[in-house]
Structures are given as C-alpha cells and as structure tokens.
Amino acid sequence: MKKSFSIPISRRDFMKLAGVTALSAGLIGNNQTQAQAAENISGQTVKYADKKIPIIYSVDVCVCGGGPSGVAAAVNSAKNGANTLLIERGIALGGLGVLGCVYPFMDTHAPDSDTPYLAELKNRLRGYGIEPFDGVTQQTWHNPETLALIHDEMCQEVGVNTLFQAVVVDSITSGDKISAVIIQTIAGLAAVKSKIFIDSTGDAYLARSSGVDYEKGYEKTGNNQPLSFRFEMGGIDTQKLYNYVAIELKEDWCKSKLPYFEIAEAMHRKQRYKLEEFMARGVESGEITQEEAEYMQAYTIIGKNGVMSMNCPEIPVKFSATDPISYSNAVIFGRKMMRNIARYLIKHLPGFENAFISREAVMLGARESWRIKGKYYMVEDDYHNQSRFPDAVCRTAWFIDAHGEKVSEKLPKGGFYEIPYRSLISDKISNLIVAGRCISASFILQASMRIQPTCTSIGEAAGIAAAYSVKNKIPANQIDWAKIPNDKRSYVSKG
C-alpha cells in the first residue's frame, strides 16, 4: 500500500521552499536566525527537517479539518472535558456546507438517524429563523452564513480553540503514536502537540502522513468520483421559475413548494427529468457542451430571497481529486463550465432573466478522494445486507450515489445500515481517529455514507471517543465503543 504523496518535490526541497517563503517572511527578523525566531514565538520547539519549529499548542485533542465532521468532533471532545484544538485551512467552519456551497444537507433516509449534535444544529438554525424542514422531504435546508456563525458559537460555548488559515503539512510520529502535527500558519510553520488526533481533512491527509494504509478512487478503474464546482446565482424570480417548471412543465419530482424549491436534471439516469430536453436544446444550438448539460441542479437558499445554490457543473471524471495538477486544471475548466451554464440559464430559463453569479465556492466539491484501510473495511454488502454492529456510531440509508460509476436502488422504507467505530481507527496509529468521508470503506460503500449528516454524526462519535480515550488513558484504537456508558454515547446500536 502506498505511503507517499504524488507531489513531484522532495521533503527537503519543500522545506527549503517553505523556509524561504513563510518562515523568512513571518518569523525571522532582521538579524534573527530561524531557530531564534521560532523560540521567540513559543518557549518550546520541535525539530523538523533540521529546523526548530515553535509549538503553538499542546492539547488533549487536536482535530484537523473544520468541516461537518471536524466541527462535530471538536465540540463533542471539548464538551466531554478534553482541551481541544480545531485546525481549519479556511476562515469559516463548515467545510463544503459553507465554503463549498453544498446545501441543503441530504436526508439519510434512515429512521431516527439524527444524533444529539445534529439535532442541536437544526434547532439552532430555527433560533436564527431558518426552518430546516420543508414539511415534505427530510433534507435539511439551511443558510451557509448562518451555519458558519452557529459553528463558531458552538465551539466557543464549550471552549474549543480554533486556528484558522492553518494547513496540515506533516506529522511527527514515534512508534505507533503521532506526537505532533506540522502546520503552515499565517506566521509560517508551527507545531501542535496532542494526546489524541482526529483526521477530518476529508482527504485522510493526517492519516496518510502518519503511515496508515489507504486507497483512492474506484478499485476497478482508479477514477475518483467527479468533482463539482458549485456556485450561487442571485436575481432569480423564483415564483416565475416555479410556475414554469412545476406548473407548465408539470415536473413533480420536487415535492416541496416555495420557499423550498429545487430543479434538476441528470442525463443517463433512470430518473427522467422534464428539464433534460431544455438542456439538450442548448447542446444542439452549441450554447453549452454535452459535459455541461449532463448534470444540472439548483436549490433555493432559505433567508436569501432570489438566490439559488447551483449543484453544478459536474467536472468530467478525467480530472482527478487526488492529483494536485489535475485538480488545479479542474478549477479552470470548471469555472468555464460554470459561466457557460449560467449564461444559458439567463438567456433561456424563465425566472433567470435578471440572474447573475453572486458567489463561487472557494473549494471544489470532492465526493471522494482517499480512504483509510481501518480495522473494519465497509463494503457494498454492508449496505444491501443492512449490517448492524455492536460498536455502531450512527446509521444511514442514503442510496449508493457513485457519480460516473453506479447509482444503486434505495433500501426498503425503514431500512438502514450502521457504521462501526472500527472503521474510524487502524492498527497502525494508536492515538488517531478518522472522521468524515475518508473512513475505512470501499469506493461504492463510501458513495452512500459520504453525505453531510452522516459525516457529522461520525465526527460527533469521534469527539466523544477522543475525550473518553484521554480521560481513561485508553488508546483511541483500543476503545470498545459498545462499552462506553449509554448516556455518554451519541448512538447506541439497536442490534
């Protein structure tokens, strides 16, 4: 199994570059050496690549990645008494749900799947006047700016330390433990020491750097699921759009009504959408490409009148979520697709006549990239067999939604499968828990568990387990989730 990154630069060369750009600019004064500058920031340092790096935090639990799973992990770790640090590479918490324009949250389709943290999140949306339910579907409609604020508040209330604009660069390991992570901050390279680490980066970055086995892409082809480049459009007459799609075209796919409204089309699927012909006409006229017409979806945003979240374009699968050069090319290609789709909608779709692009996501939507190989490896049979586990941390029934490969039938009503704690840990690193879409699962199974509510519940359990590990001095990868008292767990399997 691979243990190295596919970036064409050596660690020594990378550190030289980091030293020149970051440390020289942010840490080193006129006559200071690199080591002296490091010691001025903190009284403690670690040695990394022949350099002294300042330790800026020493905590019980360090959570890397502030997406849905990471915030849930941090809040629940701190809530259970652990001194917790949350590291986020952007300037807002919420990951794809906030920075990637990925909303609303899809419904798990599983009965009673809301864990306590998830239920609290929805209640707080209501407190800000954002009713998350439309009365028909069970997906969670929200507002990204409000959600970011709620994440800040929940972290602050339980004492989570949040470090923004900080990117995980590497880990320092000793035996089967991570002793510190190296991060790039606005001041340059820094280190964080912790007893327990939670990898909620989405890309299993911390796990991979520490030596945990992993895989990426579809086992049969090596392809990742297609990336998306979501955006928002404002100036939309949503009533006119509703009248055209729901009344004139008689599209009954979206059961909810304004202000909760959705339009969609996805070619080459069993589901036939009334807007497919509309998009096909654009291909015939040469106004959009076949790739741009393949997938189009848009949702109203509660609290942002006349604005819709565009769940498109879907970037062709030839672009990789795990290759830095291909990913960068996907950004350029996707932005061009975005503009073409918007231009076509403005020109031809009723309700979009005065619309405009009001916001672009600041990160591509990666449905799948790297996944760890943990103590339990979930596979497609776990979905179809509705597997149950004594150490289950949550349940879900979202269908197998592997764009470009397989879109599976739904489980019967009331059906679900569970996700075991053992899929969050490995034999390799004893003080690491992985949360979110990069847990131990096959490509096809991951296509079901990757939705935001499920990832949030996984993160919630990871935070509880991390705090339990610290308090009871049990290695994180030796915890038996089923033996944690029921009132301390976020989810108890019904068997």
Disulfide bonds with the S-S distance in Angstrom:
none
